[in-house]
Amino acid sequence: MDSHLNWRASSWLWVNWALSLILASIVAVSIQAVMGFSSGIWDPDEVEMYLNTPPLARLSTSLIGGTIAGFIIAAFVGLVQWSTLKQKARTVILSMLGVTAGAALCCAASAAGPSQVEGELSINLRLGIVSGGIAGALAGLYQWALLRKRLNGVGAWIPITVACWAAGNAITYGLTRTQNSETLAEWLQFLLAATASGAVLGAGQWLLLRRNLKRALWWIPGSALAWALAVPLSNLMPLLSFPPGAIGGVVMGGVLVWILKD
């Protein structure tokens, strides 16, 4: 365990942790946009457009978004396998192809549903779970690569991040009126859901951090605060994922550097 970080190491870790959340936010927002459009939940005209679009065109729209997201994650998988785990080139390439194909098929299967027989809650739950799971895979892989040499017992970081991020997105985007948060009560409900989602993610990761760090319990409120700041901002600017991801990443990177210095 790295109990003492100098200024350079702390800065490097902080920046990379923020970058992990920025990239994950970009992927999540991209998937949500593609899936939301293909499911026709944003506007009545889009629903009609969706129903009049040939099935092959619906499928291709979802596949494109999933392939882009999958390729980004696959690039990180390949980088980790090649640079850290010293895997052979053939293994790296096959892994990247598998990750890309899996993400693309997952998005296609989840986005191309029959919106005429679904309600907004059902669509939003699917959207939140899939986008959160894929974003969690990207962030989890990046973060695991940052932690594996500093902390013991973080082998389950990736699956825990995937599961908790998917659950958090389901809470935030599935159980609140994210597209119509106009009244104060609706915004408060959305803020509470975002805070709860961050706490869920923080609690899952805390189970691993507590094995090494005395201050690990602060990770849960830190994560809740990061989501409370970032998620409502992402709702205000749905096409810009960089600012919310940067805010969440700066908060969590700062908390990580602090608890590593115990």
ABEGO torsion letter per residue (X at the ends): XBABBBAAAAAAAAAAAAAAAAAAAAAAAAAAAAAAAAAGAABAAAAAAAAABBAAAAAAAAAAAAAAAAAAAAAAAAAAAAAAAGBBAAAAAAAAAAAAAAAAAAAAAAAABBAAABBAAAAAAAAAAAAAAAAAAAAAAAAAAAAAAABBGAAAAAAAAAAAAAAAAAAAAAABBAAABABAAAAAAAAAAAAAAAAAAAAAAAAAAAAABAAAAAAAAAAAAAAAAAAAAAAABAABAAAAAAAAAAAAAAAAAAAAAX
